[in-house]
């Protein structure tokens, strides 16, 4: 099920905060490297690198 998450500004960057409910099943944690790929207009794919 898609989740809507707002972007927020930190210094000169925009940040996406991923809720813990999405991180736990993926086994992702702070400091992990994540690859972001644009798959279509307005669509991204995230994967742990």
C-alpha positions as CSV (number, residue, x, y, z in Angstrom):
1,X,0.0,0.0,0.0
2,X,1.5,3.4,-1.0
3,X,2.3,5.9,1.8
4,X,2.5,9.6,1.3
5,X,5.5,11.2,2.9
6,X,6.4,14.9,2.8
7,X,9.7,16.4,1.8
8,X,11.5,18.7,4.2
9,X,14.4,21.1,3.8
10,X,17.7,20.5,5.6
11,X,20.3,23.2,4.7
12,X,20.3,23.2,0.9
13,X,18.8,19.7,0.4
14,X,15.4,18.1,0.5
15,X,15.0,15.1,2.8
16,X,12.6,12.2,2.7
17,X,12.0,10.7,6.2
18,X,11.1,7.0,5.9
19,X,8.8,5.8,8.7
20,X,10.0,2.9,11.0
21,X,7.0,0.8,9.8
22,X,8.6,0.7,6.4
23,X,12.2,0.3,7.5
24,X,11.8,-2.7,9.8
25,X,10.6,-5.2,7.1
26,X,13.4,-4.0,4.8
27,X,16.1,-4.3,7.5
28,X,17.3,-0.8,6.8
29,X,18.9,1.4,9.4
30,X,20.6,4.8,9.8
31,X,23.9,4.9,7.9
32,X,22.8,2.4,5.2
33,X,23.6,3.4,1.6
34,X,20.5,3.5,-0.5
35,X,20.4,3.6,-4.3
36,X,17.7,5.8,-5.9
37,X,16.7,5.3,-9.6
38,X,14.1,7.4,-11.5
39,X,11.9,4.7,-13.2
40,X,9.3,7.0,-14.7
41,X,8.2,10.6,-14.5
42,X,7.4,11.2,-10.8
43,X,8.4,7.7,-9.8
44,X,11.5,6.5,-7.9
45,X,12.8,3.1,-6.9
46,X,14.8,2.7,-3.7
47,X,17.1,-0.2,-3.0
48,X,19.7,-0.9,-0.3
49,X,23.2,-0.7,-2.0
